[in-house]
Amino acid sequence: MSSSQGNGLHARPVELLQELLRFDTTNPPGNEQACIEFIAATLAAYGIESSLYAKDLDRPNLVARLEGGDAAPLLLYGHVDVVTTAGQDWQHPPFGGDLVDGWVWGRGSLDMKGGVAMMLAAFLRARAEGVELPGDVIFMALVDEEVGGEAGALFMVEEHPEVFEGVRYAIGEFGGFSLETGGARFYPIMIAEKVIAWLRLHVHGPGGHGAMPMRGGTMAKVARVLELLDQNRLPAHVPAATAAMVEGMAGGLPDVDGAVLRGLLDPSSVDATLDAMGVSGRIYEPLLHNTVNATVIGGGGKINVVPSEVTIDLDGRTLPGYGPAELAAELTGLLGDLAEIEVLQHDPPGRPEPDMGLFKNLADVLREADPEGHPMPLIMAGATDGRFFERLGVQTYGYLPMTLPADFDFTVYIHAADERIPAAAVEFGTDAIFDLLSRFSG
């Protein structure tokens, strides 16, 4: 068998995924090296050279490239680390990669070794079949995404920006999966995501002896702060990405349902529309507001001493175009002088307007693969490695195409017990990404 045809795994993406799942890359600590070395060996079998870049020598990131035409290079990237399985009761071993009744079981099958397998198989297939690529295609396997990306995507952006030279578009997680609602089947494609803005509130009040009644003190203020955060939304915004998502979904729904959804496009009526939507409005709320959740409270050292200061850590997430200063100002408007605000950590604000130059190509691939499907833009409430690449001007699309059963909510299984993916979805995604490789010039 020639090196251009390798070991045939390009035609067996399900088997490729099973191999990836059998590496325990639980992060922390990660232990991604063996998995990355397997990917490097697989590439080498096809005559494809790869390079390793490591902040921690035993946790390397991998980069490989196929040469193409004059179009800007396309980046395919995914992470091979996974979250813990501790305390979870699995029907099949989480690192067994078992294929059972048409489903591939294992930690990472959805997040995101399944996506890595799709991209790698399509990349290998392009090599094996000698596809004429519009431009170079870069495949990147990353470590450390599940705990922040410091040794993975962030390291690559800060220390090796030359790898991304000329790259305008990338595909990675989270999007491309089928979602059925209102009698229609949608394929959300992520075009934007919220970013991190972690804050700490400092609440002060009179301290004293625990034997003396203390009313209106620090603890009372903390209770008031938590109550205000619990019972109020921050101001509503309609960023361009959210507007595109709402219009994309409304256009595929019956007229009445679409009209209700379009009520989210007017900032003055957003909250009333969300309230009227009930439980179904919960998925849209974080896409129309900067948000915070109180996650850690610290204060006091002795049971008989009333503390004079208590801290409340907030997991803040900001919409595209907004940063920690805007989030802090909105919190001050809600809390007044109840707390002082400290910024602990934050990402640069996301770009206000996504670059939609490749969206039509991505949507066309899905329409041809599933003529009854409706591709649509998506903004994600969480954060991915894509936020780091944006610092270099790279527009990431969440694009891991998957056909899923209508009654399968894969968000229930990500990071949870019994994570699994239909084998047919892996085949579908591989074919879609391979199709994209011949038409990504934008």
Phi, psi and omega in degrees: 000133182286159181297333180290341178258350174053221183258013176081000181295339179299334180264001182228064184297332179293316177297321177299316178297317179303318178298317180296322183292338184280355172269123177279100182249037180302131183237121001285155005271347181113286180051042185278349190303313182297321179295315179297320179295325175296317178297318179299318180294322178296316176298317182298327178296339177260010180074022181256120177282149176225157179238146180250139179228124188224130166281317172251124190303331181266012179224068186279150168263148184243140177227131175225156186219137168251132182278144179219207184279210189269354179294158178301142180300148175253132180259126170252123182219154176196162181254147182254355176279157182224166179275170185293155171250006184301135177076008181254143181256108184259143174285330178228151185305131184294341178240030180264337182061035184289141172255111186229118177051041176085007179241140174261120184260140172154153177295122182101354181300326176261321186230100339227037179295333174300315178294320178298318179298317178300310183294317181295317180297317178295321178298313179294321180295321178300321177292312185295326184262001177062041181297137175278105185274140178298327178206181177298148173242126180252126174254131182227122174255122189248157174251165161074011181297324189290346176237025170120344175082012183299321180268358183246255186298317181297317177300316181297318181292317184281324188255338183224054180296341180297335179298331186263009185302127178083351183286128177251324184233149176220153170238141180202207175278156019224119182158176181091351180281154178280144181218120183255127179203146178058028180079007181237156178249119182252154172235092180291133176244116184291128177244348182200162177213155173285160181238167187278138169216089183274132186235162172229128175266134174252116181252125184243154176189178180291135174267175179170188181284137182294345180279344183262131179304135180231100180254138181076017182273200186300314182296324177295321177295319178301317179299319180293318178300311182296324178295317180296319178295325183287325191257001184226146169267153169284168185304147181278144175221153176235083179294162184303320182294320179292319178300318179296321179296312181298315180296321180296320179283318181300324181293340180261358182259163172304154187306317183296313180295321179297322180294321177298315182297323181292348172299341179283351183276351179255111182306330182287342182243004184304307187294322178295321178294317178300317179298320181291332181283344179065223184300324182294341179283348184296328182288338181268336185306311182287350179270358183233004181216147159289142188229156171220147170230131174288125185237331182221132176240132179228143178160154180078151180223341181222144183292339182257016179235123175284122184288149176265351176215138174227139178251147177232116178273137183240128170275100181262144177227131184245148179288162175307133180091355182241146180231191184296329180295316179293321178295316179298321179296320179293323177294320177298321177298330179274317189265345183062227182262020180291336184209151170265145187248128176242135175272122181269313184199143178204153171271158171301147178303142176290158181294135182297326182240119177291152174275109186265015187299334181257356188300316182300318178301314180297316180293321180298320177302315181291320179297321179289325179286328181216088184300340180271356181274158180239097173296143183209152176290155180220137167249137186255139180285334179272190183232144177232181176297342181301333181294333177285318181294332178299333178298337179261011179083014180270126174271116176267138170247129172285109192210083173237082188302132179215130169269119184241148175302145184302330184264011181255110177263098187291342177295338178290332188259346176293127181070009184240176178295153176063032174301133183199163182219141175296135177301324179297328179292324178295317178296316180300313182294320178298316179297319181294315180293321176300317177300319180300326186296341179264358187217029187269015186289350174085000000 
